[in-house]
Amino acid sequence: MGYEIDFLPVGDKSKGGDAIALRFGDLHGHRDNQFVMVVDGGYKKDGEELVAHIKEFYKTDIVDLVLCTHPDNDHISGLSVVLEELKVTELALHQPWLNSDEIFNFVKDNRRTETGIEKYLVKSLSQAQDLVELAESKDIPVWEPYAGQTLPNLPPGYAITVLGPSEDYYNQLMSNFIEGSTQHDAASSFIGNLFEKAFNILDRFDIIETLADPDEDATSPINNSSAILHLSLDGHNIVFTGDAGVPALDKAFDFAVQNGNDYRMPKLAQIPHHGSKRNVGPTLLNRWFGEPGQGGEGWAYVSAPKEGAPKHPSAKVLNAFKRRGWEWASTADGQPIRKKKDAPKREGWVKLGTPPYLEEEGD
């Protein structure tokens, strides 16, 4: 029994995205003893590459679950290709237009109506609506990934739990989205910048932290609405984060603690939002991975475009993970990256090397 997780490179130049394929179970046995899943699909081209990847390496045209973390173009566009060209059993994504009455309760603008909110969401999130309609045309069941949901009928020894967002938090985020709340200025807070400048003078690598906690509103409502997943795969903890920021991740981890999900010290963690320093900070990372110098043993993967640096990924973010004992790997070189256990060998695929600390810029 084992698993393999593939982060495919997404986008060209500075535009990135996420496209993740995974399967688990008896990977040396029959397809019936495996579960195949797609998490986000990048752009249209990336959806085509996902389809080809699954057919070539997973030896199947059946996907048990397609999950869209949130409806940004760089995550959702390619999923229509997956639904068109593969046999998809289930689709999971949020459909906020169905919850206009609940979202209305959070909206402060008294000029808004429930009907107006529904129409606005359908229009603004048209790709999500189109994907749902495509699924329904193919009789593919659609459900919404909220905190506490678990996937049934998985092979023994495997579990997938949605850690966030809760339905209430999601509706609150959608109300912020409707009322025009966007992410904060690109810079961190004034105090945060002073913190960074002070420590950039010192030894920035092994122990001294150079990453600052982002502002509370540094991440947009849509990104914070990302589905956050905890996977327990044959004894290994995996965390997928989409583009979630600190507030959403903290709430998800609070839920995990309350419900006995062991999110800490994973074997693999997805660095959110292509390695942006707006989405993680030292306080969150200390909770997730431990403090600098404690020594972990996992990997942090980031889907980043070829010309995304210095923002995607931020060297400060990658060094912060490494400072806590976690190695990192990126798709910025245009190559897919793979995490596996008891999986078939692939010709031409090599084991990841240990990355160095990176020289940091004023990103």
Secondary structure, 3 states (H helix, E strand, C coil): CEEEEEECCCCCCCCCCCEEEEEEECCCCCHHHEEEEEEEECCHHHHHHHHHHHHHHCCCCEECEEECCCCCHHHHCCHHHHHHHCEECCEECCCHHHHHHHHHCCCCCCCCCHHHHHHHHHHHCHHHHHHHHHHHHCCCCEECCCCCCECCCCCCCEEEEEEECCHHHHHHHHHHHHCCCCCCCCCCCHHHHHHHHHHHCCCCCCCCCCCCCCCCCCCCHHHHCCCEEEEEECCEEEEECCCCCHHHHHHHHHHHHHCCCCCCCCCEEECHHHHCCCCCCHHHHHHHHCCCCCCCCCEEEECCCCCCCCCCCCHHHHHHHHHCCCEEEECCCCCCEEEEECCCCCCCCCCCCCCCCCCCCCC
